[in-house]
């Protein structure tokens, strides 16, 4: 009978370790999925901002802004960061009027993009942290997914002149 406690104790330890590993694998999977969804949402916000900038450039501003918006819309994934940074620089170079609906659409899209980028960065950081843990690497829990990547662009938030903000 005394040997039975060792079996019960060992079974309990194995069950606890298995439960922890299953929980960890589920957490890694959830974080990875959330990071992928955040990347898709970020991509959608990038496209919305580029489309709004293209409309604004067609109606009010010149060829340079339109070209930057079209390049951002048509960019390949490996060229996307540079194209979006160029579009941000072009948008900052023009004087945006917040009373104009087209300008307001670009400003709102830029604000939403900044929020989506922050959410994406946070989720990628969390997923990378979870995947870099020793047990996760040892049991290769994240092997079904690609390593999450940051999307490194300038802060897309556009500032409006102070005189225009007070009239809102």
N, C-alpha and C positions, 0 to 999 in steps of 0.2 A: 503494500500500500504506500510506503513512503516514496517509492519511485514514481508513483502516479502524479505527484505534485510537480515533478520535473517535467513530465510530459505536458501537463496542463499549463505550466508556466511557459514552456517553450512554444506551445501552440498559441498562447496568448501574445507572446512577443512577435511571432511570425505574422499573426493576424494584424497586429498594430502596425508593423512595418509595411505589410501589404496595403493596408488602408491608407497609410501616409503616402506611399508611392502612387496609388491610384488617385488620391486627391491631388498630388503634385502634377501628375500627368494631365488631369483634367484642367488644372489651373493653367498650365503651359498651353494647352490646346485653346482654352478660352481667350487667353491674352493674345495668342497668335491670330485667332479669328478676329478679335476686336481690332488688332493693328491692321489687318487686311481690310476690314470694313472702313476704318478711318482713312486708309490710303485711297480707297474708292471715293469716299466723301470729299477728301481733299482734291482729288482729281476733278470731281464734278464742280467744286467751287472754283478751281483754276479755270476750267472751261467757261463757267458763267462770267467770271471777271474778264477773261479775254474777249468773249463775245460782246459784253457790254462796252468794253473799250473799243472794239471794232465799230460798233454802232455809233459811239461818241465821235470817233475819228472821222467816220464818213460824213457826219452831220456838221461838226464844228471845227475839228482840228485837222492838221495836215497829214501828209503821207507817212511821216516817220512813226507816228503813233499807230496808224493803221497797219503799217508794215510790221511793227513789233507785235501787235495783237494777232495778226495772221500767222506770224512765225510761232507765237505761243500756242495758237490753236493747232497748228500743223506739226509741231515739234515731235520728234521721236523721243522715247522714254529717256535715253541717255543724254539728250540735248535739252530736256525739259527745264532743268534748273536754270541754265543760262538764259533760255528764252524768257522764262518768267521774271528773272532778275532784270533783264533788259526792258520788259514791259513795265515793271515797277518803276524803273528809272525814267522811262518816257512819261508815265502818268504823273510822276512827281515834277517833271519839267513843265507841264502845262498848268495854267491857272484854272482850277475847277470852280465853277459857280454852283453852290449847293441849291440854288433855286431852280436850276435847269434840271428837268426830269432825267435826262441822259447822264448828266454829271452825278446826280444823286444815285442813280442806279450803279454807277461805277464805284462811288464811295461806299455804298451799302455792300456791294459785292466784295470790296476789299476788306471791309470789317468782318464779314462772314468768313472770308478766306483766312484772315488772321486767327480767328477762333478755331477754325478747322485745322489749321496748321499746328496750333498749340495742342489741341486734342490728339492729333496724330503723333506729335513729338512725345507727348506723355505716354501714350500707349506703346509706341515703339521702344521707348526707354524701359518701360515695365516688362515688355516681352523679351527684350534683350537681356535684362537682368535675370528674369526667370530662366531663360535658356542657358545662361552662362553659369548657373549653379552646378556644383560638382555632381550631385546625384542625377540631375537632368542630362548632363553630358555623358555620364557613365552608362545610363540606361538608354541613351539616345532618344529621349522623349520628343524632341522637336524635329526629328529627321523628316517628317512628312511635309514640312513647310520650308520655304526658303527663309534665310536669315532676314529679319525685318530691317529695312533701310530708312534712315532719316531723309527728309526732303528739305534740303538746306537752301532756303531763299531768304532774301532781305525781308524785313518786316513789311508786309503789304499794306499796312494801314496808311491811308492818305490823310494828311492834315488839311483842314480848311482854315482860311485866314480868320483871325479872331473877330474881325468886324462882322463877318458873315455868320459866325456862330451865335452872336448875341441877338441877331434878328430872327432866329428860329423860334 
